[in-house]
Amino acid sequence: MKKIFLNITAIAILLLSLAACKENVLDRKAVDTFNEQLVFSDINVVNAYLGKCYDRMGGNTDAGILGAREDLLSSGTDQLLCIHRPANYVMLKGTMSPDQLGFFVNDGYGGYLRWNNLYQNIQNINRILDAIDKVPITTEAALVKQMKGEAYFIRAFEYATILMVYGGAIITDKPYKLGEDFSTAKRSTITETKDFILKDIQLAIDNIPASVEQGRATRGAAAALKARLLLFCGSKLTNGGWTEQASNTLVSFSSGSQTALLTAARDAAKAVMDGTYGAYSLVGTTTEPPSPLSAADVQKYADNYGGIFNQKAAWNSETIWGIQFPLTGGNVNNANIWYGPNGYHNWGNNNPTEPAVRRFEMADGTKFQWDKYNPGNLDLRTATAAQLAAEPQRNPFVGREPRFYACVLFDGAPWQARPSDAAGLEPENKVQTGYYYTTESTAVPNTAPPYKSGLDTRASLIESWNGTKTHYYIKKLLDPSTAGQYFRNTNTWVEFRYAEILMNYAEACIELGGADLQKGIDAMNLVRKRAGLPSRVTTDQATARQFVRDERNIEFFAEGHRFFDIRRWMIMEQVIEPIYSMRIEHYDTGLHKWIYNKADKADDRMFTDKKFYWVPLSRDEMNKAPQLVQNPGYN
């Protein structure tokens, strides 16, 4: 008998892990007789079982929940570089194959999109939905209905992940049994998969009450998933953009479907905007920002935006749904130690890339121009003390838009108090990713004249193995009040937020064009104005399309959206390139240099084949079930 995705041992372990959740129920029988029948004998234990299914959403194991991982999904894009395991991002290396899936099978660090794990959780949910109506209840009928809705949401989320990563799924809504024969199982078309997910989403909305305990799935979360899914389905990738596979029903919709899918995506987002599934709004003002922005204005907007990702108690009006992390017990988030600067004894993973840093705008909403002061030179900036005094924006990190200061820790950025073994080393409590020279010289870097390495470089006096390779660190997702060296994070991972709804609506409208174009621009401008940036104005669809893509890149920086965006837009060939270091030198004479150091390649990346837009099924899965059809381009 072939078993494709059912892992009975994993299910048993999951069930056993619930023992501590409902001791008075499980005490009725000896531990060695604990089984599925016992779990479904009490609604409270089923509720705990459902809680474990939340923990495994997105194909997770116990290594992290959704995007809160040591290796971020955004490091599989042009935004970030995973310094510890860059080779795992196989689609950026030209090495992805059914035998080499890297990040997508690495449970310990990434891998929360793993096919096997997604199906294990689908099996968990199918067990709940199959048995929950048989559980003895007294007054818990409303809870049972709600739990059904949550289960439908989780299953929809898992299948949506499969669709957006692999294409057509193996659809099953019943629990499989030990020893069952799966030799006839087959993948459904992408259309059938989409329709199944939409049905589950509607069942979630129909069963979840208007108000639920924070952390549980809401109607709004289900509606947000619908908008996200439909926007992906309405994309170039799934609608003939890969012309050689336009008729492949595993990864492409039938000809002529794109307009209908974009219309459905627009309407799904608009329903959330209209308050159909709850009251959501952007945090902060959406009026036109002052011009010019003062330093205090920039800080205010930056703090407001950064606060979205530092929620620890009641969620703000923008959060539709996310994952909570208690200080002790339950889910674990170690963002500060995973991503924080090495000069604070953190691990420095997932560094912003130089091209990504340059995409953040100036505070007045104009495009950042690296070669503004030396036209044509895209690799070097210099400034004397006198020049900086006259034109502070010669420093490329001065005068940028507020989200830049909420997202990126750059050389000189204020950060936490240093640990005791680094206290007093100037510039104190500022990120040090530069090198400090005693005299000006044209000597080769890292040789004479004498210099001091910044505490957050790979030549740090504190730690060196974990220093940034791009000379930037993530600030977004970190908690400024948490010392990662000693403490875990308790800030929420925000999976669905209202800004995504607005940007999904904006993109769908802009792609539809015509009378919808201005509606899309208006929605996008709400997000910009909240960020302290002026509104965009255009009547040209191509220009508006680039505006909305640029805005998504910045607004959702490091949140994982970029992985899906650059695939569905089919622009990976344009944006994937080798990653180089930004070397920063400060001299006692007052001279400063910012050098995009092409001699220091941090990661050799390439995008070589359109087949890498889709992740293949693993060789192990294909060997177990050879009747399954592999994704195009893979043998």
C-alpha angles and dihedrals in degrees: 000000000000120000115198106178108346112112109183093181091056091049091051092051090049092052093046090052088065093065093097092049096069110017097166091058097044092047088072090080136028115271091244090062094051107130146147093279089058093051092053092048092079128042092214092059090047087053090054090048089053088052090058089052088058088054091056098048116136093024095298129165121190090291095089146324121260109310097349095103137135089241109044125219088230088067084071088066139054091273103073144018121219100215098192101050109013093149089064090074090080098171088064092050101050088241104102113127139141086271096045115045099146110175092022094064101029102107094176098064113004127348098116088137094057115144095219094049093047090055093046089059092044086056090051091052093046089055091053095047091046096051108026096090089056094056112110109247137173111184100353100095092117091050091050091053091048092049090053089054091050091049091052089050093052092047091048090050092052094048091045088054090051091049094049094047106030107014120225114032137210099255117216129158097173129075115254121228131226111277095014116153114243097174091115097047114122139181118261122226119267088251093054090046092051092049092050091051093049090052091053091048091054091048088051091052092046094052105036112086122234092256126039138165112281110267096033120104114273134202086252091056091053091048091048090052089053092054092047093049096047093049089054090047091051092056134114091250094060097037108060099294089124092057095189089059100035091117095045103111093199091068106014136061121225118279113278096026099107099084092049091049093049090048090052090048091051092050094046091054092044091055089059091045089052091057095248092140102029142314112290131163141163115272109243135019123323096192120113107283122241117268120251101024114225120222087257090052092052091050092048093052092043093051092048092051094043091050090067088072097042100062113138106164129019112010120242126242093270097058112092095173140339146149121275124215119204119206093240128026127001124048121007129222119177097173096142096054093037096053107015126110118283092230085072092051091259127134100247098217128163102029121198111248124234094244089052092049091051091055093068107100131233119266091261092056096255122131117271109247115200095191095046093121097034108031115217097016107108096167106053138049124175133181135176122216090257092051092050091049090054097038112019091182090073081086100079091218095058124090097016127145118279096253090060089064091047095048109037136053104206133173107298096014113143112247140154129323109276121251116261095265090056101037116126096020105130137270080041121206092005126107111262112201094142137081124244118219128194095211137017114259142159090221121133111277115262092027130076137003103064114263140172121230119230115251091244098052129095088259093055122150088223104048130336110183092073102044122128118271094203097040092245134094132198116259097174111087091026123109112228090206096054123086100214092199089070111013141051123234122259098184117118124256101229108213099171123026134169093249088066090053091053093046093046089051091046094052095046091050093047092049090050090050125182114078090354095061097083092043088058093048090050092053092048090050091058088062092046094049091050086055092052096255128127122253122270119238126198141126094199116101096210091051092047090049091056091046093055093045092051090048093052090050092058102032093052097035111159093357095107100251092111091067090063096035099057089046098049091044089047094226100128090110088059101046107031110092139140115292119234133188126256106224115201122195128188121191130200087234089068095256118136128192130194109192125185091212109213088178089066108063109188096185133002106222134175140164106216110163138030090228087077090071085081128046113233126230110260122261089243092058092047092049091052093048110021091172089073116101113238122224115270118281096021124103 
